[in-house]
Each structure stands twice: as structure tokens, then as C-alpha cells.
Amino acid sequence: MMIHTDTVHALTSIPATDINFVSCLKSATNLQIEMALEVMRNRDGKDKGRIKTCERELKQRVKKKRKE
């Protein structure tokens, strides 16, 4: 399985309010989001907005999947 590191990089570097971040987040797999979260949690704490946004997206996906 190939992991697209460009997606992980985008999720860990683009501001969460940027439309490119939002687009990337919507197209990312759960694994890519989890990888991005791991990278951001191991940094100096400048990623709070991105972390919250990624966590919220994963939570919504789980909730949506349960409804199916």
C-alpha cells in the first residue's frame, strides 16, 4: 500500500483555515490523517488548530460510518 506523503505533509504544514488544507483533509484517508496527527503531536505545540481540525474530521467519519 502506498501512503501519499504529500497529503500528510500538507496536513502538517498548511494552516487549517486555508481552503487547500480543507480540500486535502476531505480527500485524505483515515490513515493519512492519523499519520499527520502523530507528526503534529510530536512537535513544539504550534499545530493546535490543525490537530483539532484533523481530530474533528476523524470523529465525524467514525460517526458517519456508524450510521451506515
Beta strands, then each sheet from edge to edge (+ up, - down):
end
